[in-house]
């Protein structure tokens, strides 16, 4: 590992990163998550819930918000419209996207939830920010 001069000191990159409270390498824990406001799912959250969100034509919708109702847990869909998050059994997932009415789906023990949004609503598209 290369030694880097830093403010008159020499430290390895791993020590520099460790000094920031970050872990190096794939699969390593991130001990400083609370300091950065990142919320982790509780241990009893349950199995991962996965799925895909599409529009009325069956095309992927990237950036759809997927939130566990009445919790701080959530994620957004990727470019392929796919998402993954952990949620307690019996939770309700809320899917929301600009221009579409939100959809609430109760898990009822399912681990895969695919969602199809209908046609966009004109009401949400006429608002000016």
Secondary structure, 3 states (H helix, E strand, C coil): CCEEEECCEEEEHHHHHHHCCCCCCCCCCCCCHHHHCCCCCCHHHCCEEEEEEECCCCCECCCCEEEECCCCCEEECCCCCEEEEECCCCCEEEEEECCEEEEEEECCCCCECCEECCCCCHHHHCCCC
